[in-house]
Amino acid sequence: QVQLQESGPGLVKPSETLSLTCTVSGGSMNSYYWTWIRQPPGKGLEWIGYIYSSGATNYNPSLKSRVTISLDTSTNQFSLKLTSLTAADTAVYYCARDHGWYSTGYYFLDYWGQGSLVTVSS
Amino acid sequence: DIQMTQSPSSLSASVGDGVTITCRASQNIRNFVNWYQQKSGKAPTLLIYGASTLQSGVPSRFSGSGSGTDFTLTISSLQPEDFATYYCQQTYSAPRTFGQGTRVEIK
């Protein structure tokens, strides 16, 4: 059974950089898209971006100038960096596996971490 | 970006009721739509992908339909464990946007 677990600080100061890591267990990281999603308190889901096992990335244009997603398959981890934080970045951050088939074009988030609440405050 | 608009934003229903949630895309996305269920304080879980394919282990009372710009999620007979928030997501193009969610509450 694939499991994902986010780790990182729960409190970050405004203007600083958020760094979160997602550890994947129970399966290979090869041939999947590894995704970050966030959810501000009481609000909906926002797709941040993904990294493919080859290292190719795709980011939400609304965050692109501040986001970096990286991958380390030797440790079965992928990471999120978000710079220049403001209170609007306060959210639960989820990591997830994006699985699908190139032949059909269907992709979906089939395994999620439990989520990590990050609060931006001085 | 493709906008996904869900309706209603919330609804109240009783156990045993049938419920339909609608998701409209801002452009043709063929059938590249997924549906997720999120219970309070938990991560979302996948219900349906490709607009109508039930994820393994999901009860058959859930069904999805639609193509192009209009999609629906139907719960044929609400069970107590179905009271949650439901989200659609398009995977036609990046960014893979979500609808704003539909909260299903107990009447």
Contacts between the chains, C-beta under 8 A, distances in Angstrom:
chain1	res1	chain2	res2	distance
A	44	B	87	6.9
A	44	B	98	6.1
A	44	B	99	7.4
A	44	B	100	4.7
A	44	B	101	4.8
A	45	B	44	7.0
A	45	B	87	5.8
A	45	B	89	7.7
A	45	B	98	4.3
A	45	B	101	7.5
A	46	B	98	7.2
A	47	B	89	7.7
A	47	B	95	5.1
A	47	B	96	4.8
A	47	B	97	6.2
A	47	B	98	6.6
A	49	B	95	7.6
A	58	B	94	4.7
A	58	B	95	7.8
A	59	B	95	7.8
A	60	B	94	7.8
A	60	B	95	4.2
A	61	B	1	7.0
A	61	B	95	6.7
A	62	B	95	7.7
A	94	B	43	5.7
A	94	B	44	7.9
A	96	B	43	7.8
A	100	B	91	7.7
A	104	B	50	7.2
A	105	B	32	6.5
A	105	B	91	8.0
A	106	B	32	7.0
A	106	B	49	5.5
A	106	B	50	4.5
A	106	B	53	7.5
A	106	B	91	7.3
A	107	B	32	7.9
A	107	B	49	7.9
A	107	B	91	4.7
A	107	B	96	7.8
A	108	B	34	4.7
A	108	B	46	5.5
A	108	B	49	4.0
A	108	B	55	7.6
A	108	B	91	7.0
A	109	B	34	7.3
A	109	B	36	7.4
A	109	B	44	7.4
A	109	B	46	6.3
A	109	B	89	7.6
A	110	B	46	5.4
A	110	B	55	7.3
A	112	B	43	3.9
A	112	B	44	6.4
A	112	B	45	7.4
A	113	B	43	6.6
A	114	B	42	7.7
A	114	B	43	5.9
A	115	B	43	5.5
